[in-house]
Amino acid sequence: MVPSAPAAHPLVTRRRSGRAAPPDAPLADPSTLPERDPHRPPWPGGEQTSGGVTLHVRETPGPDGVPAVYVHGLSGSATNWTDLAALLSTRAAGTAVDLPGFGLSPPPASGLYTPEVHADALLCFLAGRGRPVHLVGNSMGGAVALAVAARRPELVRSLALISPAMPDRRPDPRRVSDPRMLLALLPVVGRGARAALAAQSPRERAEQVVRLCFGDPSIAAEHRLAEAAEEYAQRARLPWAFDAARLTGVAMVTGWLRGESLWTVAGRVRVPTLVVWGDRDRLVSPRLAHRTTAAIPGSRLLMLPGVGHVAQIEAPEAVARAVAGLWAAVADGTWEDPGPQAR
């Protein structure tokens, strides 16, 4: 699902309440990006085993050097990165992963679905490849990428977080496209809601996701909606697919209430980090953007006006300029190195 309209213009924002503003995120010259093909099909995929973990991945060919790894959000998949990976393919070869139980990846051997399980799987997968990567994550994938960068910084050359799923305990019904999703989280009374959601057509599901995740749902291209519906239909035939999304979502919210806070984890990140947020994000409040940037030493923030939760799909050119700018600044040493004593 990608826009057919022009991408949003980047707007670098600054911190409020008298705090020192972070440095501007450097943006690559748009003329250095390849032209986006709005009809680009998903990149070829297949299962790969690395570090003892088997994941389905989609690979984008690119130059030698530091490769990029893309990590999707809750209920997403590797196809969420089709456009962004293409725009960055002249700078880095890309691997978009399906986390365990998502996309076309098999379920985890433990049968458990938590952000920690996904982070462990990604960490082992990257460690098995034996080289640092540019790590890019959206939503829950951003939280997973953040945890990996904090635990094993030698595996991560740079980190780009697009609306990462930072803890937010404030209830907000706008975060769900269908109120039945909230009921479906309950173990007994949610049985009927889960059955009703399972009976939705793939097309209805695709349209609901666009309404929830896009700042402007009207720009979703028809052929991308059809592609998303086809993927939902394919996943519906996998016996673990519904539980993978539901149980991971429950575990993520539960983790906000107990255990080590992701805010504390963010403070341990010691790799160059870019944070990108859409100011119409309904799933993870844009109010968390400045707090996230403040929590990660040496990070920089880019706000995108009019954009929702999946900026890499809705405004891929704007995101590509920011990510390419991060990579270039890291390569030439102009991105601030937070160092071991930062903050």
One Martini backbone bead per residue (centre of mass of N, CA, C, O) as a GRO file, in nm:
protein
  343
    1MET     BB    1   0.086   0.042   0.030
    2VAL     BB    2   0.085   0.331  -0.171
    3PRO     BB    3   0.121   0.630  -0.291
    4SER     BB    4   0.007   0.853  -0.563
    5ALA     BB    5   0.112   1.090  -0.432
    6PRO     BB    6   0.303   1.313  -0.327
    7ALA     BB    7   0.529   1.371  -0.110
    8ALA     BB    8   0.612   1.484   0.175
    9HIS     BB    9   0.744   1.750   0.333
   10PRO     BB   10   0.995   1.807   0.518
   11LEU     BB   11   1.006   1.861   0.887
   12VAL     BB   12   1.205   2.006   1.107
   13THR     BB   13   1.214   1.971   1.449
   14ARG     BB   14   1.175   2.099   1.782
   15ARG     BB   15   1.205   2.144   2.096
   16ARG     BB   16   1.046   2.203   2.382
   17SER     BB   17   1.050   2.379   2.676
   18GLY     BB   18   1.365   2.490   2.639
   19ARG     BB   19   1.503   2.286   2.496
   20ALA     BB   20   1.743   2.167   2.327
   21ALA     BB   21   1.803   2.138   2.009
   22PRO     BB   22   1.842   1.928   1.775
   23PRO     BB   23   1.990   1.840   1.521
   24ASP     BB   24   1.963   1.834   1.209
   25ALA     BB   25   1.851   1.632   0.970
   26PRO     BB   26   1.995   1.504   0.714
   27LEU     BB   27   1.936   1.556   0.359
   28ALA     BB   28   1.906   1.428   0.071
   29ASP     BB   29   1.922   1.469  -0.247
   30PRO     BB   30   1.662   1.398  -0.454
   31SER     BB   31   1.841   1.360  -0.722
   32THR     BB   32   1.988   1.090  -0.589
   33LEU     BB   33   1.732   0.945  -0.637
   34PRO     BB   34   1.543   0.726  -0.751
   35GLU     BB   35   1.278   0.661  -0.926
   36ARG     BB   36   0.962   0.598  -0.849
   37ASP     BB   37   0.775   0.293  -0.867
   38PRO     BB   38   0.436   0.246  -0.812
   39HIS     BB   39   0.452  -0.067  -0.952
   40ARG     BB   40   0.627  -0.207  -0.764
   41PRO     BB   41   0.694  -0.504  -0.673
   42PRO     BB   42   0.769  -0.720  -0.468
   43TRP     BB   43   1.028  -0.856  -0.350
   44PRO     BB   44   1.199  -1.117  -0.348
   45GLY     BB   45   1.151  -1.438  -0.176
   46GLY     BB   46   1.274  -1.623   0.123
   47GLU     BB   47   1.428  -1.849   0.307
   48GLN     BB   48   1.641  -1.791   0.598
   49THR     BB   49   1.940  -1.902   0.769
   50SER     BB   50   2.047  -1.745   1.084
   51GLY     BB   51   2.160  -1.810   1.388
   52GLY     BB   52   1.918  -2.038   1.403
   53VAL     BB   53   1.726  -1.861   1.214
   54THR     BB   54   1.409  -1.861   1.044
   55LEU     BB   55   1.337  -1.646   0.765
   56HIS     BB   56   1.146  -1.441   0.582
   57VAL     BB   57   1.270  -1.272   0.287
   58ARG     BB   58   1.344  -0.956   0.120
   59GLU     BB   59   1.549  -0.869  -0.162
   60THR     BB   60   1.772  -0.594  -0.235
   61PRO     BB   61   1.969  -0.489  -0.457
   62GLY     BB   62   2.321  -0.378  -0.421
   63PRO     BB   63   2.583  -0.252  -0.300
   64ASP     BB   64   2.854  -0.266  -0.155
   65GLY     BB   65   2.859  -0.288   0.197
   66VAL     BB   66   2.636  -0.165   0.399
   67PRO     BB   67   2.361  -0.308   0.493
   68ALA     BB   68   2.008  -0.344   0.498
   69VAL     BB   69   1.751  -0.363   0.761
   70TYR     BB   70   1.401  -0.448   0.770
   71VAL     BB   71   1.131  -0.370   1.018
   72HIS     BB   72   0.828  -0.443   1.101
   73GLY     BB   73   0.514  -0.430   1.219
   74LEU     BB   74   0.227  -0.489   1.342
   75SER     BB   75   0.089  -0.691   1.092
   76GLY     BB   76   0.322  -0.694   0.916
   77SER     BB   77   0.581  -0.682   0.652
   78ALA     BB   78   0.818  -0.682   0.404
   79THR     BB   79   0.622  -0.512   0.206
   80ASN     BB   80   0.654  -0.231   0.361
   81TRP     BB   81   0.953  -0.184   0.184
   82THR     BB   82   0.946  -0.156  -0.124
   83ASP     BB   83   1.003   0.152  -0.176
   84LEU     BB   84   1.239   0.221   0.012
   85ALA     BB   85   1.437   0.007  -0.091
   86ALA     BB   86   1.446   0.122  -0.378
   87LEU     BB   87   1.550   0.415  -0.307
   88LEU     BB   88   1.816   0.272  -0.149
   89SER     BB   89   1.962   0.073  -0.363
   90THR     BB   90   2.212   0.267  -0.442
   91ARG     BB   91   2.336   0.234  -0.130
   92ALA     BB   92   2.186  -0.052  -0.047
   93ALA     BB   93   2.142  -0.348   0.043
   94GLY     BB   94   1.837  -0.541   0.110
   95THR     BB   95   1.657  -0.670   0.414
   96ALA     BB   96   1.334  -0.793   0.455
   97VAL     BB   97   1.165  -0.897   0.733
   98ASP     BB   98   0.996  -1.168   0.883
   99LEU     BB   99   0.876  -1.222   1.159
  100PRO     BB  100   0.782  -1.444   1.371
  101GLY     BB  101   0.462  -1.527   1.228
  102PHE     BB  102   0.509  -1.334   0.996
  103GLY     BB  103   0.404  -1.336   0.708
  104LEU     BB  104   0.619  -1.617   0.597
  105SER     BB  105   0.703  -1.695   0.871
  106PRO     BB  106   0.768  -1.896   1.099
  107PRO     BB  107   0.723  -1.989   1.396
  108PRO     BB  108   0.829  -2.007   1.694
  109ALA     BB  109   0.951  -2.268   1.872
  110SER     BB  110   0.814  -2.172   2.151
  111GLY     BB  111   0.525  -2.016   2.083
  112LEU     BB  112   0.612  -1.727   2.142
  113TYR     BB  113   0.473  -1.377   2.168
  114THR     BB  114   0.718  -1.127   2.177
  115PRO     BB  115   0.934  -0.873   2.159
  116GLU     BB  116   1.170  -1.044   2.275
  117VAL     BB  117   1.157  -1.274   2.070
  118HIS     BB  118   1.205  -1.093   1.822
  119ALA     BB  119   1.476  -0.977   1.914
  120ASP     BB  120   1.627  -1.244   1.936
  121ALA     BB  121   1.592  -1.327   1.641
  122LEU     BB  122   1.727  -1.083   1.510
  123LEU     BB  123   1.996  -1.100   1.653
  124CYS     BB  124   2.075  -1.382   1.551
  125PHE     BB  125   2.052  -1.322   1.250
  126LEU     BB  126   2.270  -1.098   1.245
  127ALA     BB  127   2.505  -1.253   1.376
  128GLY     BB  128   2.517  -1.474   1.149
  129ARG     BB  129   2.615  -1.265   0.923
  130GLY     BB  130   2.878  -1.092   1.036
  131ARG     BB  131   2.754  -0.786   0.998
  132PRO     BB  132   2.691  -0.476   0.986
  133VAL     BB  133   2.396  -0.260   0.996
  134HIS     BB  134   2.127  -0.094   0.866
  135LEU     BB  135   1.866  -0.015   1.086
  136VAL     BB  136   1.508  -0.052   1.013
  137GLY     BB  137   1.209   0.068   1.192
  138ASN     BB  138   0.855  -0.002   1.253
  139SER     BB  139   0.720   0.034   1.532
  140MET     BB  140   0.767  -0.259   1.657
  141GLY     BB  141   1.028  -0.273   1.484
  142GLY     BB  142   1.155  -0.035   1.636
  143ALA     BB  143   1.166  -0.167   1.915
  144VAL     BB  144   1.336  -0.408   1.828
  145ALA     BB  145   1.577  -0.246   1.714
  146LEU     BB  146   1.643  -0.098   1.975
  147ALA     BB  147   1.716  -0.351   2.143
  148VAL     BB  148   1.946  -0.448   1.962
  149ALA     BB  149   2.125  -0.191   1.978
  150ALA     BB  150   2.161  -0.201   2.291
  151ARG     BB  151   2.288  -0.497   2.304
  152ARG     BB  152   2.434  -0.490   1.984
  153PRO     BB  153   2.616  -0.245   1.847
  154GLU     BB  154   2.808  -0.411   1.647
  155LEU     BB  155   2.547  -0.472   1.447
  156VAL     BB  156   2.508  -0.142   1.432
  157ARG     BB  157   2.561   0.134   1.236
  158SER     BB  158   2.251   0.215   1.217
  159LEU     BB  159   1.942   0.399   1.320
  160ALA     BB  160   1.594   0.372   1.210
  161LEU     BB  161   1.294   0.534   1.334
  162ILE     BB  162   0.945   0.464   1.268
  163SER     BB  163   0.728   0.502   1.483
  164PRO     BB  164   0.790   0.386   1.752
  165ALA     BB  165   0.677   0.161   2.014
  166MET     BB  166   0.630   0.345   2.256
  167PRO     BB  167   0.533   0.394   2.559
  168ASP     BB  168   0.158   0.420   2.611
  169ARG     BB  169  -0.097   0.446   2.862
  170ARG     BB  170  -0.293   0.602   2.703
  171PRO     BB  171  -0.608   0.601   2.622
  172ASP     BB  172  -0.707   0.530   2.264
  173PRO     BB  173  -0.948   0.451   2.027
  174ARG     BB  174  -0.786   0.546   1.761
  175ARG     BB  175  -0.583   0.288   1.748
  176VAL     BB  176  -0.836   0.154   1.619
  177SER     BB  177  -1.029   0.038   1.340
  178ASP     BB  178  -1.175  -0.169   1.550
  179PRO     BB  179  -1.335  -0.226   1.847
  180ARG     BB  180  -1.307  -0.543   1.840
  181MET     BB  181  -1.000  -0.553   1.903
  182LEU     BB  182  -1.028  -0.512   2.208
  183LEU     BB  183  -1.203  -0.762   2.269
  184ALA     BB  184  -1.003  -0.976   2.141
  185LEU     BB  185  -0.797  -0.964   2.394
  186LEU     BB  186  -0.995  -1.129   2.542
  187PRO     BB  187  -1.022  -1.457   2.644
  188VAL     BB  188  -1.351  -1.490   2.642
  189VAL     BB  189  -1.531  -1.240   2.539
  190GLY     BB  190  -1.346  -1.232   2.264
  191ARG     BB  191  -1.446  -1.462   2.076
  192GLY     BB  192  -1.651  -1.314   1.894
  193ALA     BB  193  -1.459  -1.096   1.788
  194ARG     BB  194  -1.258  -1.290   1.655
  195ALA     BB  195  -1.463  -1.412   1.457
  196ALA     BB  196  -1.541  -1.147   1.315
  197LEU     BB  197  -1.258  -1.074   1.215
  198ALA     BB  198  -1.207  -1.341   1.056
  199ALA     BB  199  -1.462  -1.270   0.853
  200GLN     BB  200  -1.314  -1.080   0.709
  201SER     BB  201  -1.216  -0.939   0.442
  202PRO     BB  202  -0.925  -0.857   0.298
  203ARG     BB  203  -1.020  -0.581   0.196
  204GLU     BB  204  -1.128  -0.470   0.462
  205ARG     BB  205  -0.859  -0.485   0.609
  206ALA     BB  206  -0.695  -0.299   0.426
  207GLU     BB  207  -0.875  -0.046   0.466
  208GLN     BB  208  -0.843  -0.024   0.772
  209VAL     BB  209  -0.538   0.018   0.781
  210VAL     BB  210  -0.533   0.279   0.620
  211ARG     BB  211  -0.715   0.447   0.807
  212LEU     BB  212  -0.516   0.419   1.053
  213CYS     BB  213  -0.208   0.472   0.914
  214PHE     BB  214  -0.295   0.713   0.752
  215GLY     BB  215  -0.317   1.050   0.709
  216ASP     BB  216  -0.410   0.992   0.390
  217PRO     BB  217  -0.612   0.753   0.258
  218SER     BB  218  -0.664   0.864  -0.043
  219ILE     BB  219  -0.356   0.780  -0.154
  220ALA     BB  220  -0.420   0.498  -0.191
  221ALA     BB  221  -0.359   0.261  -0.406
  222GLU     BB  222  -0.534   0.023  -0.562
  223HIS     BB  223  -0.306  -0.191  -0.619
  224ARG     BB  224  -0.214  -0.197  -0.319
  225LEU     BB  225  -0.473  -0.298  -0.194
  226ALA     BB  226  -0.474  -0.562  -0.352
  227GLU     BB  227  -0.207  -0.668  -0.242
  228ALA     BB  228  -0.288  -0.668   0.057
  229ALA     BB  229  -0.530  -0.858   0.031
  230GLU     BB  230  -0.368  -1.099  -0.074
  231GLU     BB  231  -0.187  -1.125   0.177
  232TYR     BB  232  -0.414  -1.171   0.384
  233ALA     BB  233  -0.517  -1.429   0.252
  234GLN     BB  234  -0.256  -1.590   0.286
  235ARG     BB  235  -0.235  -1.562   0.600
  236ALA     BB  236  -0.514  -1.695   0.673
  237ARG     BB  237  -0.386  -1.992   0.605
  238LEU     BB  238  -0.228  -1.954   0.864
  239PRO     BB  239  -0.256  -2.086   1.181
  240TRP     BB  240  -0.067  -1.845   1.334
  241ALA     BB  241  -0.137  -1.548   1.251
  242PHE     BB  242  -0.340  -1.439   1.462
  243ASP     BB  243  -0.171  -1.497   1.719
  244ALA     BB  244   0.078  -1.332   1.653
  245ALA     BB  245  -0.064  -1.055   1.672
  246ARG     BB  246  -0.220  -1.074   1.938
  247LEU     BB  247   0.009  -1.166   2.138
  248THR     BB  248   0.208  -0.941   2.076
  249GLY     BB  249   0.023  -0.706   2.155
  250VAL     BB  250  -0.022  -0.789   2.447
  251ALA     BB  251   0.280  -0.796   2.530
  252MET     BB  252   0.344  -0.503   2.468
  253VAL     BB  253   0.144  -0.371   2.666
  254THR     BB  254   0.238  -0.523   2.918
  255GLY     BB  255   0.533  -0.404   2.904
  256TRP     BB  256   0.441  -0.112   2.988
  257LEU     BB  257   0.367  -0.215   3.301
  258ARG     BB  258   0.624  -0.409   3.294
  259GLY     BB  259   0.933  -0.404   3.342
  260GLU     BB  260   1.147  -0.290   3.128
  261SER     BB  261   1.182   0.003   2.989
  262LEU     BB  262   1.217   0.140   2.676
  263TRP     BB  263   1.340   0.404   2.781
  264THR     BB  264   1.588   0.272   2.908
  265VAL     BB  265   1.694   0.138   2.655
  266ALA     BB  266   1.736   0.398   2.488
  267GLY     BB  267   1.974   0.506   2.678
  268ARG     BB  268   2.179   0.261   2.556
  269VAL     BB  269   2.218   0.384   2.293
  270ARG     BB  270   2.531   0.384   2.062
  271VAL     BB  271   2.399   0.481   1.787
  272PRO     BB  272   2.316   0.621   1.512
  273THR     BB  273   2.004   0.820   1.525
  274LEU     BB  274   1.686   0.813   1.364
  275VAL     BB  275   1.379   1.003   1.385
  276VAL     BB  276   1.049   0.927   1.259
  277TRP     BB  277   0.746   1.136   1.218
  278GLY     BB  278   0.403   1.162   1.207
  279ASP     BB  279   0.158   1.413   1.279
  280ARG     BB  280  -0.087   1.171   1.213
  281ASP     BB  281  -0.043   0.974   1.435
  282ARG     BB  282  -0.259   0.725   1.599
  283LEU     BB  283  -0.085   0.496   1.738
  284VAL     BB  284   0.169   0.696   1.788
  285SER     BB  285   0.227   0.964   1.942
  286PRO     BB  286   0.383   1.261   1.851
  287ARG     BB  287   0.456   1.338   2.152
  288LEU     BB  288   0.697   1.111   2.154
  289ALA     BB  289   0.923   1.220   1.973
  290HIS     BB  290   1.089   1.403   2.167
  291ARG     BB  291   1.134   1.191   2.386
  292THR     BB  292   1.287   0.990   2.212
  293THR     BB  293   1.521   1.177   2.132
  294ALA     BB  294   1.607   1.236   2.428
  295ALA     BB  295   1.671   0.927   2.505
  296ILE     BB  296   1.868   0.922   2.255
  297PRO     BB  297   2.179   0.949   2.201
  298GLY     BB  298   2.237   1.168   1.932
  299SER     BB  299   1.969   1.217   1.814
  300ARG     BB  300   1.730   1.268   1.540
  301LEU     BB  301   1.455   1.471   1.411
  302LEU     BB  302   1.169   1.390   1.190
  303MET     BB  303   0.896   1.564   1.071
  304LEU     BB  304   0.576   1.477   0.905
  305PRO     BB  305   0.344   1.633   0.740
  306GLY     BB  306   0.041   1.448   0.706
  307VAL     BB  307   0.148   1.189   0.848
  308GLY     BB  308   0.154   0.876   0.964
  309HIS     BB  309   0.263   0.555   1.077
  310VAL     BB  310   0.369   0.482   0.758
  311ALA     BB  311   0.597   0.660   0.608
  312GLN     BB  312   0.735   0.448   0.411
  313ILE     BB  313   0.456   0.440   0.245
  314GLU     BB  314   0.338   0.739   0.227
  315ALA     BB  315   0.660   0.882   0.234
  316PRO     BB  316   0.929   0.761   0.088
  317GLU     BB  317   1.103   1.002  -0.006
  318ALA     BB  318   1.138   1.143   0.268
  319VAL     BB  319   1.264   0.902   0.414
  320ALA     BB  320   1.501   0.853   0.220
  321ARG     BB  321   1.646   1.120   0.268
  322ALA     BB  322   1.700   1.070   0.572
  323VAL     BB  323   1.846   0.796   0.559
  324ALA     BB  324   2.065   0.882   0.359
  325GLY     BB  325   2.174   1.105   0.546
  326LEU     BB  326   2.263   0.921   0.769
  327TRP     BB  327   2.460   0.740   0.612
  328ALA     BB  328   2.647   0.968   0.515
  329ALA     BB  329   2.723   1.081   0.797
  330VAL     BB  330   2.849   0.821   0.899
  331ALA     BB  331   3.065   0.786   0.676
  332ASP     BB  332   3.191   1.099   0.728
  333GLY     BB  333   3.160   1.178   1.050
  334THR     BB  334   2.899   1.398   1.107
  335TRP     BB  335   2.777   1.228   1.315
  336GLU     BB  336   2.707   1.214   1.623
  337ASP     BB  337   2.889   1.071   1.885
  338PRO     BB  338   2.778   0.969   2.190
  339GLY     BB  339   2.910   0.764   2.343
  340PRO     BB  340   2.956   0.609   2.656
  341GLN     BB  341   2.882   0.902   2.827
  342ALA     BB  342   2.613   0.969   2.734
  343ARG     BB  343   2.386   1.097   2.950
   0.00000   0.00000   0.00000
